[in-house]
Amino acid sequence: MKKNYIGLWLLLFVAFAAFAVASTLDEIKIGPIELKSSKIADRLLQERRLDEAVDSVFDAETADSRDELKTPAPLDTASKVILFIGDSMLEGLSPRMADYAAANGHTLYTVMWYSSTSERWGSSDKLRDYIARLKPDYVFVCLGANELFVKDIKEKRDGFVKNIISDIGVIPYVWIGPPNWKPDTGINELIAANAVDGAYFKSDGMHFDRAKDGAHPTRSSAALWLDSVARWMPLHAAHPIKMAAPGNIKGKPKRIFVHQPDEK
């Protein structure tokens, strides 16, 4: 009788192992039966690619800043009012940020200014007005995608990048760099040079699945992009906050503000 139980447990173990392996494959055929992929392998591969890219993009330009943060800053466990501003990249990033906010007790406000640049934000009162109105404890910025190919970028945009950071003031922030699809003329270097140590996340060099326009990450790829920012924060951010993985939790911003390209 004991041998029969051992045989049964062995059979169950083998069956479970076979199922686990099968779930990571694109498809399996057993005679006339075809088992479709669960897509687990695709997601795991993309997450691994993004994690590897996060490490690889810390090139010689940002190595000094990274060295200064060898000892991680203490995690701020308080619930935050988060202000997330930027261009159309927020269409993909904001929904995932809302999931993190819901899972970690934060309140999220999103301000999406289509086709905006550092020049538009840095020459406008919008950021100061939103900060005064919403009183955020933390600011996320995603700008630069519309400035990848501006000539003489430092001379033309340095003052505006400085204005944005000055408007944020003493509020902790993270500036998420643009998801380059081609080499830029210096916008990433410019942002990194102005941001405080541990407040710039370099996205250039990461792998993204792109939408039909070839520039915007797909919604699923943008979610993984934000996941990478969340995993980067505890070891590298100057002021890390609670960003535990949300799992199946779905959230919504408390409010989304949308501005059109021609607004002042």
FENCOR-V49082 format. One record per residue. N is the residue number from 1. RES is the residue in one small letter. PHI is phi in degrees with one decimal (* if undefined). PSI is psi in whole degrees, -180 to 180 (NA if undefined). OMEGA is omega in whole degrees, 0 to 359 (999 if undefined). Layout:
((N,RES,PHI,PSI,OMEGA) (N,RES,PHI,PSI,OMEGA))
This chain:
((1,m,*,-43,180) (2,k,-61.8,-39,179) (3,k,-64.8,-36,179) (4,n,-63.0,-41,178) (5,y,-64.7,-41,179) (6,i,-61.3,-43,179) (7,g,-64.0,-39,180) (8,l,-65.9,-45,178) (9,w,-63.0,-39,178) (10,l,-63.0,-42,179) (11,l,-63.1,-43,178) (12,l,-63.2,-41,180) (13,f,-62.7,-45,180) (14,v,-62.9,-41,180) (15,a,-64.1,-42,179) (16,f,-63.8,-43,179) (17,a,-62.0,-41,180) (18,a,-64.0,-40,179) (19,f,-65.1,-42,180) (20,a,-62.3,-42,179) (21,v,-65.9,-44,182) (22,a,-61.4,-34,184) (23,s,-68.5,-17,180) (24,t,-96.3,-4,182) (25,l,-97.2,156,181) (26,d,-63.7,-48,177) (27,e,-162.7,155,179) (28,i,-132.5,140,176) (29,k,-113.9,128,175) (30,i,-120.6,96,186) (31,g,63.7,-127,180) (32,p,-83.7,-3,185) (33,i,-94.8,131,179) (34,e,-115.3,124,179) (35,l,-96.6,123,181) (36,k,-78.9,156,180) (37,s,-67.7,145,174) (38,s,-85.7,-4,182) (39,k,69.6,6,179) (40,i,-62.0,-43,183) (41,a,-62.7,-41,181) (42,d,-61.6,-45,182) (43,r,-67.2,-43,179) (44,l,-62.0,-39,180) (45,l,-66.1,-43,181) (46,q,-66.9,-39,177) (47,e,-63.0,-39,179) (48,r,-65.6,-40,178) (49,r,-61.4,-43,180) (50,l,-65.9,-42,178) (51,d,-60.9,-43,179) (52,e,-64.6,-38,180) (53,a,-67.5,-37,178) (54,v,-57.3,-42,178) (55,d,-71.3,-40,187) (56,s,-71.4,-27,183) (57,v,-76.3,-9,174) (58,f,-78.0,81,183) (59,d,-86.8,-167,184) (60,a,-60.2,-28,181) (61,e,-61.9,-40,186) (62,t,-106.6,5,184) (63,a,-62.4,-40,182) (64,d,-62.6,-43,179) (65,s,-62.9,-38,181) (66,r,-66.4,-41,180) (67,d,-61.4,-35,182) (68,e,-69.0,-16,182) (69,l,-109.7,34,181) (70,k,-61.0,-36,176) (71,t,-95.9,113,183) (72,p,-58.8,144,176) (73,a,-68.7,151,180) (74,p,-64.2,143,180) (75,l,-73.6,128,175) (76,d,-85.4,111,186) (77,t,-91.5,2,181) (78,a,-75.2,151,174) (79,s,-70.8,142,186) (80,k,-122.2,153,164) (81,v,-94.2,114,185) (82,i,-104.0,131,172) (83,l,-108.0,122,182) (84,f,-116.6,111,182) (85,i,-115.8,156,176) (86,g,163.0,-161,182) (87,d,-96.7,-157,184) (88,s,-68.1,-11,175) (89,m,-60.6,-21,180) (90,l,-69.4,-17,176) (91,e,-57.2,-37,178) (92,g,-90.7,-35,185) (93,l,-79.5,-39,186) (94,s,-61.5,-42,179) (95,p,-59.5,-39,179) (96,r,-72.7,-37,175) (97,m,-61.4,-36,178) (98,a,-64.4,-36,176) (99,d,-62.7,-45,179) (100,y,-64.1,-40,179) (101,a,-61.6,-45,180) (102,a,-63.8,-39,183) (103,a,-75.0,-23,187) (104,n,-116.4,9,174) (105,g,80.2,20,179) (106,h,-94.6,161,173) (107,t,-111.4,127,186) (108,l,-113.1,131,169) (109,y,-117.5,130,181) (110,t,-113.8,132,175) (111,v,-122.3,110,184) (112,m,-111.2,115,180) (113,w,-111.5,104,185) (114,y,-60.7,138,178) (115,s,61.4,18,183) (116,s,-77.3,161,182) (117,t,-136.1,176,175) (118,s,-63.4,-31,179) (119,e,-65.7,-44,181) (120,r,-65.7,-46,180) (121,w,-69.9,-40,185) (122,g,-74.8,-12,177) (123,s,-110.8,11,182) (124,s,-117.5,161,175) (125,d,-90.3,1,188) (126,k,-56.9,-48,183) (127,l,-64.3,-45,178) (128,r,-61.0,-40,180) (129,d,-65.4,-42,180) (130,y,-67.1,-39,178) (131,i,-64.1,-44,179) (132,a,-65.3,-36,184) (133,r,-79.4,-43,188) (134,l,-98.4,-18,178) (135,k,51.7,59,181) (136,p,-71.3,151,174) (137,d,-93.1,-16,185) (138,y,-151.8,143,181) (139,v,-125.3,131,169) (140,f,-111.2,137,179) (141,v,-124.3,137,170) (142,c,-133.6,99,181) (143,l,-140.5,156,176) (144,g,126.9,-19,183) (145,a,-63.9,-30,180) (146,n,-89.2,11,182) (147,e,-130.0,19,184) (148,l,-63.6,-30,189) (149,f,-118.7,21,178) (150,v,-73.9,127,178) (151,k,-76.2,149,180) (152,d,51.3,46,187) (153,i,-58.4,-39,183) (154,k,-63.7,-45,181) (155,e,-66.9,-35,185) (156,k,-85.8,-29,190) (157,r,-122.0,-9,183) (158,d,-55.5,-45,181) (159,g,-63.6,-36,181) (160,f,-72.1,-39,175) (161,v,-62.4,-42,178) (162,k,-62.6,-39,180) (163,n,-63.6,-42,179) (164,i,-61.0,-48,181) (165,i,-66.0,-36,177) (166,s,-66.5,-38,178) (167,d,-64.2,-37,177) (168,i,-66.0,-36,175) (169,g,66.3,-128,185) (170,v,-88.7,-1,180) (171,i,-70.9,131,177) (172,p,-59.5,145,182) (173,y,-150.6,163,170) (174,v,-134.3,126,176) (175,w,-99.5,114,179) (176,i,-87.3,116,182) (177,g,-67.9,161,183) (178,p,-68.0,152,180) (179,p,-86.8,78,185) (180,n,-46.9,135,169) (181,w,-108.9,-12,172) (182,k,-145.3,161,177) (183,p,-58.5,141,181) (184,d,-97.4,174,181) (185,t,-95.8,7,175) (186,g,131.7,7,182) (187,i,-65.1,-39,179) (188,n,-64.4,-44,179) (189,e,-63.0,-39,181) (190,l,-65.5,-46,179) (191,i,-62.6,-46,182) (192,a,-61.2,-36,182) (193,a,-69.1,-28,183) (194,n,-95.3,-29,182) (195,a,-70.4,149,175) (196,v,-68.4,158,180) (197,d,-58.1,131,179) (198,g,83.5,13,180) (199,a,-119.7,8,181) (200,y,-125.2,124,176) (201,f,-106.1,116,182) (202,k,-86.2,117,180) (203,s,-92.9,-23,180) (204,d,-58.0,131,181) (205,g,102.5,-12,178) (206,m,-83.3,159,177) (207,h,-89.6,133,176) (208,f,-133.1,140,165) (209,d,-82.6,131,188) (210,r,-105.5,152,173) (211,a,-73.2,-179,185) (212,k,-62.0,-25,180) (213,d,-75.4,-8,178) (214,g,78.3,-1,183) (215,a,-114.3,-54,183) (216,h,-75.3,134,171) (217,p,-62.5,149,174) (218,t,-62.1,165,181) (219,r,-59.2,-42,180) (220,s,-69.4,-37,179) (221,s,-70.6,-36,176) (222,a,-64.3,-37,177) (223,a,-63.6,-43,177) (224,l,-66.9,-33,175) (225,w,-60.0,-49,179) (226,l,-65.2,-36,175) (227,d,-57.4,-40,180) (228,s,-66.0,-39,176) (229,v,-61.4,-44,181) (230,a,-62.9,-39,180) (231,r,-73.9,-27,179) (232,w,-72.4,-34,190) (233,m,-58.7,-47,185) (234,p,-58.2,-35,184) (235,l,-96.5,-21,189) (236,h,-123.4,-23,183) (237,a,-72.6,144,178) (238,a,-67.3,-29,180) (239,h,-141.1,80,181) (240,p,-73.0,141,176) (241,i,-118.8,173,179) (242,k,-61.6,119,177) (243,m,-141.6,48,179) (244,a,-64.8,144,181) (245,a,-55.2,132,185) (246,p,-78.2,-12,182) (247,g,62.3,-127,181) (248,n,-91.2,4,181) (249,i,-70.7,131,177) (250,k,-113.7,134,181) (251,g,-127.0,172,176) (252,k,-136.3,144,173) (253,p,-59.6,149,176) (254,k,-62.0,-35,174) (255,r,-158.6,145,175) (256,i,-115.0,125,176) (257,f,-105.2,130,183) (258,v,-121.6,133,178) (259,h,-124.1,142,181) (260,q,-87.4,159,185) (261,p,-55.4,-34,187) (262,d,-88.6,4,178) (263,e,-72.6,150,178) (264,k,-90.6,NA,999))
